[in-house]
Structure formats: structure tokens, C-alpha cells
């Protein structure tokens, strides 16, 4: 499955099981929002001034760990 980012605004819908704008399920969207909310709360708790560096480090770690997990499962 390919990730499609939210288009926002008038494209978003909350009827049915999937958003008409991005095509993702409403469950997936809610879980993504919860993950982002948790990261925001963590950054605020740590009082990081360099949010961009934190986000880049988390992104790089996520990509690395997903590739490692996929390699183990194949």
C-alpha cells in the first residue's frame, strides 16, 4: 500500500470508511494523528529548541528500522 498525504480543506471527508481526498481509512488517519500528537507532546515535554533536527532524526530512525524489519521478514 502506498501512503497518500492528506490534501486538507474541502477535499477531506468523514463519511464512509475512507477519506475522499487522500483515500486513507479514517482509522489510519486517526492513528496517524495520535502518533503526531504524541511526538508533539514529547517535544514540548523535552522543551527542544531544534524541532527540525529532532524530526529529521526520528524520520531517519523510522526509515532505517522499517527497512531492517522488512529485511528480516523477507
N, CA, C and O atoms as a printed pandas DataFrame, in Angstrom:
     atom_number atom_name residue_name chain_id  residue_number  x_coord  y_coord  z_coord
0              1         N          UNK        A               1    0.847   -1.170    0.000
1              2        CA          UNK        A               1    0.000    0.000    0.000
2              3         C          UNK        A               1    0.894    1.236    0.000
3              4         O          UNK        A               1    1.935    1.255    0.658
4              5         N          UNK        A               2    0.496    2.242   -0.722
5              6        CA          UNK        A               2    1.244    3.487   -0.786
6              7         C          UNK        A               2    0.565    4.536    0.091
7              8         O          UNK        A               2   -0.659    4.669    0.076
8              9         N          UNK        A               3    1.371    5.283    0.858
9             10        CA          UNK        A               3    0.852    6.362    1.698
10            11         C          UNK        A               3    0.493    7.555    0.831
11            12         O          UNK        A               3    1.263    7.959   -0.040
12            13         N          UNK        A               4   -0.675    8.110    1.076
13            14        CA          UNK        A               4   -1.104    9.334    0.403
14            15         C          UNK        A               4   -1.354   10.388    1.467
15            16         O          UNK        A               4   -2.231   10.211    2.313
16            17         N          UNK        A               5   -0.599   11.487    1.443
17            18        CA          UNK        A               5   -0.808   12.520    2.454
18            19         C          UNK        A               5   -2.161   13.208    2.282
19            20         O          UNK        A               5   -2.731   13.231    1.191
20            21         N          UNK        A               6   -2.646   13.752    3.358
21            22        CA          UNK        A               6   -3.926   14.456    3.359
22            23         C          UNK        A               6   -3.825   15.710    2.505
23            24         O          UNK        A               6   -2.823   16.424    2.549
24            25         N          UNK        A               7   -4.870   15.972    1.729
25            26        CA          UNK        A               7   -4.918   17.171    0.898
26            27         C          UNK        A               7   -5.531   18.344    1.665
27            28         O          UNK        A               7   -5.356   19.503    1.289
28            29         N          UNK        A               8   -6.244   18.031    2.735
29            30        CA          UNK        A               8   -6.830   19.061    3.585
30            31         C          UNK        A               8   -7.998   19.794    2.957
31            32         O          UNK        A               8   -8.373   19.550    1.810
32            33         N          UNK        A               9   -8.553   20.683    3.726
33            34        CA          UNK        A               9   -9.625   21.549    3.255
34            35         C          UNK        A               9  -10.851   20.825    2.748
35            36         O          UNK        A               9  -11.311   19.855    3.350
36            37         N          UNK        A              10  -11.374   21.304    1.636
37            38        CA          UNK        A              10  -12.623   20.790    1.064
38            39         C          UNK        A              10  -12.493   19.362    0.548
39            40         O          UNK        A              10  -13.504   18.701    0.308
40            41         N          UNK        A              11  -11.253   18.870    0.372
41            42        CA          UNK        A              11  -11.058   17.518   -0.142
42            43         C          UNK        A              11  -11.371   16.454    0.908
43            44         O          UNK        A              11  -11.771   15.341    0.566
44            45         N          UNK        A              12  -11.191   16.795    2.178
45            46        CA          UNK        A              12  -11.359   15.817    3.264
46            47         C          UNK        A              12  -12.831   15.505    3.511
47            48         O          UNK        A              12  -13.688   16.388    3.472
48            49         N          UNK        A              13  -13.096   14.246    3.763
49            50        CA          UNK        A              13  -14.454   13.825    4.115
50            51         C          UNK        A              13  -14.379   12.896    5.316
51            52         O          UNK        A              13  -13.371   12.226    5.542
52            53         N          UNK        A              14  -15.462   12.866    6.081
53            54        CA          UNK        A              14  -15.507   11.945    7.209
54            55         C          UNK        A              14  -16.671   10.969    7.093
55            56         O          UNK        A              14  -17.041   10.319    8.071
56            57         N          UNK        A              15  -17.243   10.868    5.911
57            58        CA          UNK        A              15  -18.321    9.905    5.677
58            59         C          UNK        A              15  -17.725    8.617    5.124
59            60         O          UNK        A              15  -16.662    8.630    4.504
60            61         N          UNK        A              16  -18.409    7.524    5.349
61            62        CA          UNK        A              16  -17.923    6.231    4.874
62            63         C          UNK        A              16  -16.719    5.762    5.668
63            64         O          UNK        A              16  -16.492    6.202    6.795
64            65         N          UNK        A              17  -15.957    4.874    5.075
65            66        CA          UNK        A              17  -14.804    4.307    5.771
66            67         C          UNK        A              17  -13.492    4.971    5.388
67            68         O          UNK        A              17  -12.498    4.840    6.102
68            69         N          UNK        A              18  -13.479    5.693    4.250
69            70        CA          UNK        A              18  -12.255    6.310    3.744
70            71         C          UNK        A              18  -12.493    7.764    3.364
71            72         O          UNK        A              18  -13.597    8.145    2.976
72            73         N          UNK        A              19  -11.449    8.563    3.480
73            74        CA          UNK        A              19  -11.497    9.972    3.079
74            75         C          UNK        A              19  -11.509   10.052    1.551
75            76         O          UNK        A              19  -10.741    9.361    0.882
76            77         N          UNK        A              20  -12.377   10.890    1.009
77            78        CA          UNK        A              20  -12.441   11.050   -0.443
78            79         C          UNK        A              20  -11.227   11.815   -0.968
79            80         O          UNK        A              20  -10.897   11.706   -2.149
80            81         N          UNK        A              21  -10.560   12.584   -0.114
81            82        CA          UNK        A              21   -9.418   13.376   -0.545
82            83         C          UNK        A              21   -8.152   12.566   -0.711
83            84         O          UNK        A              21   -7.531   12.589   -1.773
84            85         N          UNK        A              22   -7.759   11.840    0.344
85            86        CA          UNK        A              22   -6.483   11.105    0.306
86            87         C          UNK        A              22   -6.675    9.602    0.101
87            88         O          UNK        A              22   -5.731    8.899   -0.257
88            89         N          UNK        A              23   -7.889    9.112    0.327
89            90        CA          UNK        A              23   -8.168    7.693    0.137
90            91         C          UNK        A              23   -7.812    6.816    1.336
91            92         O          UNK        A              23   -8.060    5.610    1.318
92            93         N          UNK        A              24   -7.232    7.416    2.377
93            94        CA          UNK        A              24   -6.864    6.624    3.554
94            95         C          UNK        A              24   -8.099    6.354    4.407
95            96         O          UNK        A              24   -9.068    7.112    4.377
96            97         N          UNK        A              25   -8.047    5.261    5.171
97            98        CA          UNK        A              25   -9.173    4.961    6.059
98            99         C          UNK        A              25   -9.191    5.976    7.195
99           100         O          UNK        A              25   -8.160    6.539    7.561
100          101         N          UNK        A              26  -10.366    6.196    7.738
101          102        CA          UNK        A              26  -10.494    7.129    8.850
102          103         C          UNK        A              26   -9.768    6.593   10.085
103          104         O          UNK        A              26   -9.306    7.372   10.919
104          105         N          UNK        A              27   -9.667    5.283   10.203
105          106        CA          UNK        A              27   -8.909    4.680   11.305
106          107         C          UNK        A              27   -7.429    5.012   11.150
107          108         O          UNK        A              27   -6.780    5.412   12.117
108          109         N          UNK        A              28   -6.890    4.850    9.943
109          110        CA          UNK        A              28   -5.479    5.175    9.690
110          111         C          UNK        A              28   -5.203    6.643    9.973
111          112         O          UNK        A              28   -4.190    6.978   10.588
112          113         N          UNK        A              29   -6.091    7.516    9.532
113          114        CA          UNK        A              29   -5.915    8.946    9.759
114          115         C          UNK        A              29   -5.898    9.254   11.251
115          116         O          UNK        A              29   -5.062   10.029   11.714
116          117         N          UNK        A              30   -6.809    8.656   12.001
117          118        CA          UNK        A              30   -6.870    8.877   13.449
118          119         C          UNK        A              30   -5.608    8.372   14.141
119          120         O          UNK        A              30   -5.087    9.031   15.041
120          121         N          UNK        A              31   -5.117    7.208   13.725
121          122        CA          UNK        A              31   -3.899    6.663   14.328
122          123         C          UNK        A              31   -2.688    7.534   14.002
123          124         O          UNK        A              31   -1.821    7.728   14.854
124          125         N          UNK        A              32   -2.619    8.059   12.781
125          126        CA          UNK        A              32   -1.524    8.948   12.403
126          127         C          UNK        A              32   -1.564   10.224   13.231
127          128         O          UNK        A              32   -0.532   10.695   13.708
128          129         N          UNK        A              33   -2.760   10.781   13.399
129          130        CA          UNK        A              33   -2.906   11.988   14.221
130          131         C          UNK        A              33   -2.469   11.725   15.655
131          132         O          UNK        A              33   -1.846   12.586   16.277
132          133         N          UNK        A              34   -2.786   10.547   16.189
133          134        CA          UNK        A              34   -2.385   10.203   17.560
134          135         C          UNK        A              34   -0.867   10.093   17.671
135          136         O          UNK        A              34   -0.285   10.525   18.666
136          137         N          UNK        A              35   -0.224    9.518   16.658
137          138        CA          UNK        A              35    1.246    9.431   16.657
138          139         C          UNK        A              35    1.874   10.818   16.650
139          140         O          UNK        A              35    2.802   11.090   17.412
140          141         N          UNK        A              36    1.370   11.687   15.794
141          142        CA          UNK        A              36    1.907   13.046   15.702
142          143         C          UNK        A              36    1.666   13.793   17.011
143          144         O          UNK        A              36    2.548   14.501   17.496
144          145         N          UNK        A              37    0.485   13.637   17.576
145          146        CA          UNK        A              37    0.173   14.291   18.851
146          147         C          UNK        A              37    1.152   13.838   19.933
147          148         O          UNK        A              37    1.626   14.654   20.723
148          149         N          UNK        A              38    1.454   12.541   19.970
149          150        CA          UNK        A              38    2.409   12.024   20.940
150          151         C          UNK        A              38    3.800   12.612   20.750
151          152         O          UNK        A              38    4.484   12.927   21.724
152          153         N          UNK        A              39    4.217   12.760   19.498
153          154        CA          UNK        A              39    5.521   13.372   19.215
154          155         C          UNK        A              39    5.546   14.839   19.635
155          156         O          UNK        A              39    6.539   15.306   20.191
156          157         N          UNK        A              40    4.469   15.563   19.374
157          158        CA          UNK        A              40    4.382   16.969   19.775
158          159         C          UNK        A              40    4.475   17.080   21.296
159          160         O          UNK        A              40    5.202   17.927   21.816
160          161         N          UNK        A              41    3.748   16.237   21.995
161          162        CA          UNK        A              41    3.784   16.266   23.461
162          163         C          UNK        A              41    5.187   15.951   23.982
163          164         O          UNK        A              41    5.641   16.562   24.950
164          165         N          UNK        A              42    5.871   15.002   23.347
165          166        CA          UNK        A              42    7.235   14.658   23.749
166          167         C          UNK        A              42    8.178   15.839   23.547
167          168         O          UNK        A              42    8.973   16.157   24.432
168          169         N          UNK        A              43    8.094   16.493   22.382
169          170        CA          UNK        A              43    8.951   17.641   22.086
170          171         C          UNK        A              43    8.695   18.763   23.092
171          172         O          UNK        A              43    9.630   19.407   23.568
172          173         N          UNK        A              44    7.418   18.990   23.409
173          174        CA          UNK        A              44    7.096   20.035   24.374
174          175         C          UNK        A              44    7.616   19.677   25.768
175          176         O          UNK        A              44    8.119   20.543   26.484
176          177         N          UNK        A              45    7.497   18.414   26.152
177          178        CA          UNK        A              45    7.985   17.960   27.452
178          179         C          UNK        A              45    9.507   18.145   27.549
179          180         O          UNK        A              45   10.024   18.546   28.592
180          181         N          UNK        A              46   10.213   17.850   26.457
181          182        CA          UNK        A              46   11.668   17.979   26.445
182          183         C          UNK        A              46   12.107   19.431   26.243
183          184         O          UNK        A              46   13.261   19.777   26.500
184          185         N          UNK        A              47   11.196   20.267   25.788
185          186        CA          UNK        A              47   11.455   21.679   25.516
186          187         C          UNK        A              47   12.577   21.863   24.494
187          188         O          UNK        A              47   13.455   22.710   24.656
188          189         N          UNK        A              48   12.523   21.040   23.426
189          190        CA          UNK        A              48   13.532   21.133   22.370
190          191         C          UNK        A              48   13.411   22.449   21.617
191          192         O          UNK        A              48   12.312   22.867   21.252
192          193         N          UNK        A              49   14.547   23.098   21.386
193          194        CA          UNK        A              49   14.588   24.297   20.549
194          195         C          UNK        A              49   14.780   23.928   19.080
195          196         O          UNK        A              49   14.408   24.687   18.185
196          197         N          UNK        A              50   15.367   22.750   18.843
197          198        CA          UNK        A              50   15.705   22.328   17.476
198          199         C          UNK        A              50   14.742   21.227   16.990
199          200         O          UNK        A              50   15.146   20.090   16.746
200          201         N          UNK        A              51   13.493   21.592   16.861
201          202        CA          UNK        A              51   12.445   20.637   16.477
202          203         C          UNK        A              51   12.743   20.000   15.123
203          204         O          UNK        A              51   12.487   18.811   14.932
204          205         N          UNK        A              52   13.275   20.768   14.193
205          206        CA          UNK        A              52   13.576   20.245   12.858
206          207         C          UNK        A              52   14.600   19.121   12.933
207          208         O          UNK        A              52   14.467   18.112   12.240
208          209         N          UNK        A              53   15.623   19.288   13.771
209          210        CA          UNK        A              53   16.642   18.241   13.922
210          211         C          UNK        A              53   16.053   16.995   14.566
211          212         O          UNK        A              53   16.378   15.876   14.169
212          213         N          UNK        A              54   15.186   17.184   15.563
213          214        CA          UNK        A              54   14.516   16.050   16.193
214          215         C          UNK        A              54   13.682   15.297   15.157
215          216         O          UNK        A              54   13.760   14.072   15.070
216          217         N          UNK        A              55   12.882   16.025   14.372
217          218        CA          UNK        A              55   12.025   15.401   13.365
218          219         C          UNK        A              55   12.854   14.649   12.333
219          220         O          UNK        A              55   12.476   13.553   11.920
220          221         N          UNK        A              56   13.982   15.223   11.909
221          222        CA          UNK        A              56   14.851   14.559   10.932
222          223         C          UNK        A              56   15.453   13.284   11.525
223          224         O          UNK        A              56   15.558   12.270   10.835
224          225         N          UNK        A              57   15.844   13.330   12.792
225          226        CA          UNK        A              57   16.422   12.150   13.438
226          227         C          UNK        A              57   15.380   11.042   13.592
227          228         O          UNK        A              57   15.679    9.870   13.364
228          229         N          UNK        A              58   14.170   11.409   13.976
229          230        CA          UNK        A              58   13.088   10.420   14.106
230          231         C          UNK        A              58   12.771    9.823   12.742
231          232         O          UNK        A              58   12.582    8.612   12.625
232          233         N          UNK        A              59   12.712   10.653   11.719
233          234        CA          UNK        A              59   12.436   10.179   10.366
234          235         C          UNK        A              59   13.503    9.185    9.898
235          236         O          UNK        A              59   13.183    8.115    9.380
236          237         N          UNK        A              60   14.770    9.551   10.087
237          238        CA          UNK        A              60   15.866    8.666    9.663
238          239         C          UNK        A              60   15.824    7.341   10.420
239          240         O          UNK        A              60   16.045    6.282    9.832
240          241         N          UNK        A              61   15.544    7.398   11.713
241          242        CA          UNK        A              61   15.470    6.183   12.522
242          243         C          UNK        A              61   14.299    5.303   12.081
243          244         O          UNK        A              61   14.436    4.084   11.977
244          245         N          UNK        A              62   13.163    5.923   11.826
245          246        CA          UNK        A              62   11.986    5.185   11.362
246          247         C          UNK        A              62   12.272    4.463   10.055
247          248         O          UNK        A              62   11.961    3.280    9.918
248          249         N          UNK        A              63   12.858    5.163    9.099
249          250        CA          UNK        A              63   13.162    4.572    7.794
250          251         C          UNK        A              63   14.120    3.398    7.958
251          252         O          UNK        A              63   13.906    2.334    7.378
252          253         N          UNK        A              64   15.167    3.588    8.742
253          254        CA          UNK        A              64   16.151    2.532    8.967
254          255         C          UNK        A              64   15.510    1.299    9.600
255          256         O          UNK        A              64   15.745    0.173    9.160
256          257         N          UNK        A              65   14.701    1.518   10.632
257          258        CA          UNK        A              65   14.098    0.388   11.346
258          259         C          UNK        A              65   13.050   -0.350   10.502
259          260         O          UNK        A              65   12.909   -1.568   10.615
260          261         N          UNK        A              66   12.326    0.376    9.667
261          262        CA          UNK        A              66   11.337   -0.279    8.769
262          263         C          UNK        A              66   12.080   -1.135    7.753
263          264         O          UNK        A              66   11.671   -2.263    7.479
264          265         N          UNK        A              67   13.169   -0.612    7.189
265          266        CA          UNK        A              67   13.951   -1.403    6.221
266          267         C          UNK        A              67   14.545   -2.648    6.896
267          268         O          UNK        A              67   14.545   -3.728    6.306
268          269         N          UNK        A              68   15.042   -2.504    8.107
269          270        CA          UNK        A              68   15.578   -3.648    8.833
270          271         C          UNK        A              68   14.493   -4.696    9.107
271          272         O          UNK        A              68   14.723   -5.892    8.930
272          273         N          UNK        A              69   13.326   -4.250    9.532
273          274        CA          UNK        A              69   12.231   -5.169    9.810
274          275         C          UNK        A              69   11.768   -5.891    8.546
275          276         O          UNK        A              69   11.468   -7.085    8.579
276          277         N          UNK        A              70   11.712   -5.162    7.437
277          278        CA          UNK        A              70   11.314   -5.781    6.176
278          279         C          UNK        A              70   12.328   -6.801    5.714
279          280         O          UNK        A              70   11.961   -7.838    5.161
280          281         N          UNK        A              71   13.609   -6.518    5.936
281          282        CA          UNK        A              71   14.662   -7.457    5.543
282          283         C          UNK        A              71   14.571   -8.738    6.361
283          284         O          UNK        A              71   14.802   -9.829    5.839
284          285         N          UNK        A              72   14.237   -8.610    7.632
285          286        CA          UNK        A              72   14.088   -9.798    8.493
286          287         C          UNK        A              72   12.881  -10.644    8.101
287          288         O          UNK        A              72   12.893  -11.866    8.246
288          289         N          UNK        A              73   11.841   -9.979    7.603
289          290        CA          UNK        A              73   10.594  -10.683    7.267
290          291         C          UNK        A              73   10.575  -11.236    5.845
291          292         O          UNK        A              73    9.623  -11.914    5.458
292          293         N          UNK        A              74   11.608  -10.955    5.072
293          294        CA          UNK        A              74   11.578  -11.452    3.685
294          295         C          UNK        A              74   12.458  -12.663    3.501
295          296         O          UNK        A              74   12.544  -13.201    2.397
